[in-house]
Amino acid sequence: MTEPEQRRIRAAYDDGSLVVYQAYPAAIAEPALAAGTFVAPFKRERMTWIKPSFRWMMYRSGWGAKAGQERVLAVRITREGFEWALGHACLSHYDRDRHASAAEWKAQLRESPVRIQWDPERSTRLGPLPHRAIQIGLTGPAVHHYVGEWITGIEDVTALAHEAHALVRDGRPQAADALIPAETPYPLPAALAARIDATG
């Protein structure tokens, strides 16, 4: 795989929106599904991480089996909101090739309501792949925008996660692939790609 493909956002998206994934206990998921956005006991004061990669969400949540992550939610948000988040983001770690100094990075981190991490993408069997998947951490005003403005719908995809997992356990990852929503490279403006250190 060539270097320009290493850190590229892949997502299920259309002209106006895209899907990110989160996993929560039923106590948070049920009110969110009823309201169409996150409401109490969801806490806006805490950082919340969104992930465009279904497989990475499965890796993180253990196919929706880990404690506190039993309900997997597909959250549809506006592309405008998603790109606002990227435009106000800072990498979660210091990179000497991108920052003039650690002090400069720390200053940017303090001012940015969004954190970016690039972690190894996962296969359907949840093994690491050569390219990276993006995780986006929202804090402060970004959480308020997310909950109050960006979310256009929430769908419970826990049953899908369990069905796909059962197929993987049965040695049928290709059948699981057919169930998992297709994710394609997201077209990023050059300025946003540079800000989040995307390479494709």
ABEGO torsion letter per residue (X at the ends): XBAAAABBBBBBBBAABBBBBBBBBAAAAAAAAAAGBBBOABBAABBBBBBABAAAAAAAAGGGABBGAABBBBBBBBAAAAAAAAAABBBABBBAAABABAAAAAAAAAABABBBBBBBBBBAAGBBBABBBBBBBBBEAAAAAAAAAABAEBBBAAAAAAAAAAAAAAGBAAAAAAABBBBBBBBBBAAAAAAAGBAX
